[in-house]
Amino acid sequence: MSGAEDAAVRDGRAPDVPFLTAEALAGCATVLDAVDALADCLTGGFDPDDDPARAAADVPAGRLLLMPAAFGDLAGVKLVSIAPDNPDRGVPLVQALYVLLDGATLTPLATLDGTYLTTLRTSAVSALAARRLARPESRSLVLFGAGVQAWAHARSLSRVLPLRDVQVVGRDPGRVDALVGRIRDELGLIASAAGPEAVAEADVVACCTTARQPLFAGERLRPGTTVIAIGAYEPDARELDDATLRGATVVVESRGSALREAGDVIQALASGALGPDDLTTLTTWVRTDREPPPAAVRVFKGTGMSWQDLAVAGMLHRRLRGAEPAC
């Protein structure tokens, strides 16, 4: 804590807690900074299986999630709201607020725009996985979804791979066209609308949807394709079918979170398409120089974890205070 924060606590006063807006956060760090903050935590010894499980509660408008974490000199908690009717109202499906705390006293240090934080850290985790799993010459991306996470993934994956072409698959033609235009204008990539069959020619496939059933037929994938799936986080929801996972190199954030929340994995284990020993962790890939088998499809399945929010929030807070990021 700062001297002013220490004095406030000693005097029994609540310290002044700044709110860090999306604009402030976007101006202090890039997605590659977030990728590095995540990698630093994993190489620094943090074990994602120590992360507390998220708590969830259904409410009339949707669902509320609570995601706490603590390591190093920081702690934090994110409150997430998911309202399925919001996109039709022009309001984000997912909104969030993050509270960053001093690790020793649990005194609040700052609140952050949790919606921006979620978008940044989710796409950064995927970029970290792609940096280790995707073929270095990957040029083509097929993107399922046309929302905030789809855009964030187009941006983050283009920072770690030499992408040239992006094809967008989505249900709403207007939103697909808008995302295609944004990718062309802001990323300078070739972009177009496509159907699920486009995966047959993709180097990388990214699934960023709220789908509860598989988005494409895994038999269409070429050997060596990298598939990133981040939309489903409940046992009865999946974006990937058994054919995608059978025989693939499957990477998860942690075994515990995957077996608890990743419907793609849970259902493939139940059907026999995957065995318990087929799962590897992102930590293993970040800490070693192992390479996936050249002919295998490479799958990263993410559900989002609390430690990721804390790693990136801590980096952003330190950047804004002029201190070096640390895990």
C-alpha positions as CSV (number, residue, x, y, z in Angstrom):
1,M,0.0,0.0,0.0
2,S,1.0,3.6,-0.4
3,G,1.8,5.9,2.5
4,A,-1.6,7.6,2.2
5,E,-3.4,4.2,2.2
6,D,-1.4,3.1,5.2
7,A,-2.4,6.3,7.1
8,A,-6.0,5.9,6.2
9,V,-6.1,2.4,7.5
10,R,-4.3,3.4,10.8
11,D,-6.8,6.2,11.3
12,G,-9.8,3.9,10.8
13,R,-10.7,5.7,7.5
14,A,-11.5,4.0,4.3
15,P,-8.7,4.8,1.8
16,D,-9.5,6.6,-1.4
17,V,-10.1,3.9,-4.0
18,P,-9.6,5.0,-7.6
19,F,-11.8,3.6,-10.4
20,L,-9.6,2.7,-13.4
21,T,-11.7,3.2,-16.5
22,A,-11.4,1.1,-19.7
23,E,-9.8,4.1,-21.4
24,A,-7.1,4.4,-18.7
25,L,-6.4,0.7,-18.8
26,A,-6.2,0.5,-22.6
27,G,-3.7,3.4,-22.6
28,C,-1.2,1.8,-20.2
29,A,-0.6,-1.7,-21.6
30,T,-1.0,-3.8,-24.8
31,V,-2.4,-7.3,-25.2
32,L,1.2,-8.5,-25.4
33,D,1.9,-7.0,-22.0
34,A,-1.0,-9.0,-20.7
35,V,0.3,-12.2,-22.4
36,D,3.7,-11.6,-20.7
37,A,2.1,-11.0,-17.3
38,L,0.2,-14.3,-17.5
39,A,3.3,-16.2,-18.7
40,D,5.4,-14.6,-15.8
41,C,3.0,-15.9,-13.2
42,L,3.1,-19.5,-14.7
43,T,6.9,-19.5,-15.0
44,G,7.2,-17.9,-11.5
45,G,5.7,-21.0,-9.8
46,F,2.0,-20.2,-9.5
47,D,-0.2,-23.3,-9.8
48,P,-3.6,-22.6,-11.4
49,D,-5.0,-25.6,-9.5
50,D,-4.7,-23.5,-6.4
51,D,-7.1,-21.0,-7.8
52,P,-10.5,-20.8,-6.0
53,A,-13.5,-22.1,-7.9
54,R,-15.8,-19.4,-9.2
55,A,-19.2,-19.1,-7.4
56,A,-22.4,-18.7,-9.4
57,A,-25.9,-17.7,-8.7
58,D,-28.9,-17.5,-11.1
59,V,-31.0,-14.4,-11.0
60,P,-34.1,-13.4,-13.0
61,A,-32.1,-11.5,-15.7
62,G,-29.3,-14.1,-16.0
63,R,-26.4,-15.2,-13.9
64,L,-23.9,-13.6,-11.4
65,L,-20.4,-14.9,-11.0
66,L,-17.9,-14.2,-8.2
67,M,-14.2,-14.9,-9.0
68,P,-11.7,-14.4,-6.1
69,A,-7.9,-14.9,-6.3
70,A,-4.8,-14.2,-4.1
71,F,-1.1,-14.6,-4.7
72,G,2.1,-12.6,-4.3
73,D,1.4,-9.2,-2.8
74,L,-2.1,-8.9,-4.2
75,A,-5.6,-10.2,-3.9
76,G,-8.7,-9.4,-5.9
77,V,-12.3,-10.4,-6.8
78,K,-14.4,-10.0,-9.9
79,L,-18.1,-9.7,-10.0
80,V,-19.5,-10.7,-13.4
81,S,-23.0,-10.4,-14.7
82,I,-24.3,-12.4,-17.7
83,A,-27.6,-11.2,-19.1
84,P,-28.7,-13.2,-22.2
85,D,-31.1,-10.5,-23.4
86,N,-28.6,-7.7,-23.3
87,P,-27.2,-7.9,-26.9
88,D,-30.7,-7.3,-28.2
89,R,-30.8,-4.1,-26.1
90,G,-27.4,-3.0,-27.3
91,V,-25.8,-3.7,-23.9
92,P,-22.9,-6.2,-23.5
93,L,-23.8,-9.8,-22.7
94,V,-21.1,-9.9,-20.1
95,Q,-20.3,-7.0,-17.7
96,A,-17.9,-6.9,-14.7
97,L,-16.3,-4.9,-11.9
98,Y,-13.0,-5.8,-10.4
99,V,-11.7,-4.9,-6.9
100,L,-7.9,-5.1,-6.4
101,L,-6.8,-5.6,-2.8
102,D,-3.5,-5.4,-0.9
103,G,-2.5,-9.0,-0.3
104,A,-1.5,-8.6,3.3
105,T,-4.3,-6.4,4.7
106,L,-7.0,-7.0,2.0
107,T,-7.4,-3.2,1.9
108,P,-8.9,-2.1,-1.4
109,L,-6.3,-0.5,-3.8
110,A,-8.4,0.2,-6.8
111,T,-11.5,-0.8,-8.7
112,L,-11.2,-1.6,-12.4
113,D,-13.5,-1.8,-15.4
114,G,-14.0,-5.6,-15.2
115,T,-15.6,-5.8,-18.6
116,Y,-12.4,-4.5,-20.2
117,L,-10.3,-6.6,-18.0
118,T,-12.2,-9.8,-18.9
119,T,-11.9,-9.1,-22.6
120,L,-8.2,-8.4,-22.4
121,R,-7.2,-11.3,-20.2
122,T,-9.3,-13.8,-22.0
123,S,-7.9,-13.0,-25.4
124,A,-4.4,-12.8,-23.8
125,V,-4.7,-16.3,-22.4
126,S,-5.7,-17.6,-25.9
127,A,-2.8,-15.7,-27.4
128,L,-0.4,-17.3,-24.9
129,A,-1.7,-20.7,-25.8
130,A,-1.5,-20.0,-29.5
131,R,2.1,-18.8,-29.2
132,R,3.0,-22.2,-27.9
133,L,0.7,-24.5,-29.9
134,A,0.1,-22.9,-33.3
135,R,2.4,-23.5,-36.2
136,P,4.7,-20.5,-36.6
137,E,3.6,-20.0,-40.2
138,S,-0.1,-19.8,-39.4
139,R,-1.7,-17.4,-41.8
140,S,-5.5,-18.1,-41.8
141,L,-7.9,-17.7,-38.9
142,V,-11.6,-18.8,-38.8
143,L,-13.4,-16.9,-36.1
144,F,-16.7,-18.2,-34.7
145,G,-18.7,-15.3,-33.1
146,A,-19.0,-11.6,-33.9
147,G,-19.0,-10.1,-30.4
148,V,-16.5,-8.4,-28.2
149,Q,-14.4,-11.5,-27.6
150,A,-14.3,-12.4,-31.3
151,W,-12.8,-8.9,-32.0
152,A,-10.4,-9.2,-29.1
153,H,-9.3,-12.6,-30.3
154,A,-8.7,-11.4,-33.9
155,R,-6.6,-8.6,-32.4
156,S,-4.6,-10.7,-29.9
157,L,-4.0,-13.7,-32.3
158,S,-2.7,-11.3,-35.0
159,R,-0.1,-10.0,-32.5
160,V,1.4,-13.5,-31.9
161,L,0.9,-15.1,-35.3
162,P,1.6,-13.8,-38.9
163,L,-2.1,-13.8,-39.8
164,R,-3.2,-12.5,-43.2
165,D,-6.8,-13.8,-43.6
166,V,-9.7,-13.9,-41.2
167,Q,-13.0,-15.5,-42.0
168,V,-15.9,-14.7,-39.6
169,V,-18.7,-17.2,-38.9
170,G,-21.8,-15.9,-37.1
171,R,-25.6,-15.9,-36.8
172,D,-26.2,-12.2,-37.3
173,P,-25.1,-11.0,-40.7
174,G,-25.1,-7.4,-39.6
175,R,-22.7,-8.0,-36.7
176,V,-20.6,-10.3,-38.9
177,D,-20.2,-7.6,-41.5
178,A,-19.4,-5.0,-38.9
179,L,-16.6,-7.2,-37.4
180,V,-15.3,-8.0,-40.9
181,G,-15.0,-4.3,-41.6
182,R,-13.3,-3.6,-38.3
183,I,-10.7,-6.3,-38.9
184,R,-10.0,-4.9,-42.3
185,D,-9.8,-1.3,-41.1
186,E,-8.0,-1.6,-37.7
187,L,-5.9,-4.7,-38.2
188,G,-5.2,-4.4,-42.0
189,L,-6.1,-8.0,-42.6
190,I,-8.1,-9.6,-45.4
191,A,-11.5,-10.4,-43.9
192,S,-14.7,-11.9,-45.1
193,A,-17.9,-13.7,-43.9
194,A,-17.9,-17.5,-44.1
195,G,-19.7,-20.6,-43.0
196,P,-18.6,-23.4,-40.7
197,E,-17.1,-25.3,-43.6
198,A,-14.3,-22.7,-43.7
199,V,-12.5,-24.6,-41.0
200,A,-11.2,-27.1,-43.6
201,E,-8.7,-24.5,-44.8
202,A,-7.9,-22.8,-41.5
203,D,-4.6,-22.8,-39.7
204,V,-6.3,-21.5,-36.5
205,V,-9.9,-21.7,-35.4
206,A,-11.1,-19.6,-32.5
207,C,-14.6,-20.2,-31.0
208,C,-15.9,-17.2,-29.0
209,T,-19.6,-17.9,-28.8
210,T,-22.4,-18.7,-26.4
211,A,-23.2,-21.9,-28.3
212,R,-24.2,-25.0,-26.3
213,Q,-23.8,-27.4,-29.2
214,P,-20.7,-28.0,-31.5
215,L,-20.1,-25.3,-34.0
216,F,-18.5,-27.4,-36.8
217,A,-17.6,-30.9,-37.8
218,G,-14.2,-31.8,-36.5
219,E,-13.6,-34.2,-39.4
220,R,-13.1,-31.2,-41.6
221,L,-10.0,-30.0,-39.7
222,R,-6.5,-30.4,-41.3
223,P,-3.7,-32.1,-39.4
224,G,-1.8,-29.4,-37.4
225,T,-4.7,-27.0,-37.1
226,T,-4.9,-25.1,-33.8
227,V,-8.4,-24.8,-32.2
228,I,-9.1,-22.3,-29.4
229,A,-12.4,-22.6,-27.6
230,I,-13.3,-20.1,-24.8
231,G,-17.1,-19.7,-25.0
232,A,-18.5,-22.6,-23.0
233,Y,-17.8,-22.8,-19.2
234,E,-20.6,-25.1,-18.1
235,P,-20.6,-28.9,-18.1
236,D,-23.6,-29.2,-20.4
237,A,-22.3,-26.7,-23.0
238,R,-19.7,-27.2,-25.7
239,E,-18.4,-25.6,-28.8
240,L,-16.3,-28.6,-30.0
241,D,-17.4,-32.0,-31.0
242,D,-15.8,-35.4,-30.2
243,A,-14.2,-35.6,-33.6
244,T,-12.2,-32.4,-32.9
245,L,-10.9,-33.7,-29.6
246,R,-10.3,-37.4,-30.4
247,G,-6.6,-37.8,-31.0
248,A,-5.8,-34.1,-30.5
249,T,-3.2,-32.5,-28.3
250,V,-5.6,-31.0,-25.7
251,V,-4.4,-28.2,-23.4
252,V,-6.5,-26.8,-20.5
253,E,-5.9,-24.0,-18.0
254,S,-5.9,-26.5,-15.2
255,R,-7.2,-30.1,-14.8
256,G,-9.4,-29.1,-11.9
257,S,-11.2,-26.3,-13.8
258,A,-11.5,-28.3,-16.9
259,L,-13.1,-31.3,-15.2
260,R,-15.4,-28.9,-13.2
261,E,-16.5,-26.5,-15.9
262,A,-15.3,-27.3,-19.5
263,G,-18.3,-29.0,-21.1
264,D,-16.2,-29.7,-24.3
265,V,-13.8,-31.8,-22.2
266,I,-16.3,-33.3,-19.7
267,Q,-18.6,-34.6,-22.5
268,A,-15.7,-36.0,-24.5
269,L,-14.5,-37.8,-21.5
270,A,-17.9,-39.3,-20.9
271,S,-18.2,-40.5,-24.5
272,G,-14.7,-42.0,-24.5
273,A,-13.4,-39.6,-27.2
274,L,-10.8,-38.4,-24.5
275,G,-9.1,-40.3,-21.7
276,P,-8.1,-38.7,-18.4
277,D,-4.4,-38.9,-19.4
278,D,-5.1,-36.9,-22.7
279,L,-5.3,-33.6,-20.9
280,T,-2.2,-31.4,-20.6
281,T,-2.0,-28.0,-18.9
282,L,-1.0,-24.6,-20.2
283,T,1.5,-24.3,-17.4
284,T,3.4,-27.3,-18.7
285,W,3.6,-25.8,-22.2
286,V,4.7,-22.4,-20.9
287,R,7.4,-23.8,-18.7
288,T,8.9,-26.2,-21.2
289,D,9.9,-26.2,-24.8
290,R,7.9,-29.3,-25.8
291,E,6.3,-29.3,-29.3
292,P,3.0,-30.8,-30.3
293,P,3.0,-33.8,-32.8
294,P,3.1,-32.2,-36.3
295,A,0.0,-34.2,-37.5
296,A,-2.1,-33.7,-34.4
297,V,-4.9,-31.1,-34.1
298,R,-3.9,-28.8,-31.2
299,V,-6.8,-27.7,-28.9
300,F,-6.8,-25.1,-26.2
301,K,-9.9,-25.2,-24.1
302,G,-10.3,-22.2,-21.7
303,T,-13.1,-21.4,-19.3
304,G,-11.5,-18.4,-17.6
305,M,-9.9,-18.4,-14.2
306,S,-9.6,-15.9,-11.3
307,W,-5.8,-15.9,-11.2
308,Q,-5.7,-14.6,-14.8
309,D,-7.8,-11.5,-13.8
310,L,-5.5,-10.8,-10.9
311,A,-2.3,-11.2,-12.9
312,V,-3.4,-8.8,-15.5
313,A,-5.1,-6.4,-13.1
314,G,-2.0,-6.2,-11.0
315,M,0.1,-5.5,-14.1
316,L,-2.3,-2.7,-15.2
317,H,-2.4,-1.2,-11.7
318,R,1.4,-1.1,-11.4
319,R,1.7,0.4,-14.8
320,L,-0.6,3.2,-13.9
321,R,1.3,3.8,-10.7
322,G,4.6,3.8,-12.5
323,A,5.9,0.6,-10.9
324,E,7.1,-2.5,-12.6
325,P,4.6,-5.4,-13.1
326,A,5.2,-8.4,-10.9
327,C,3.4,-11.6,-10.1
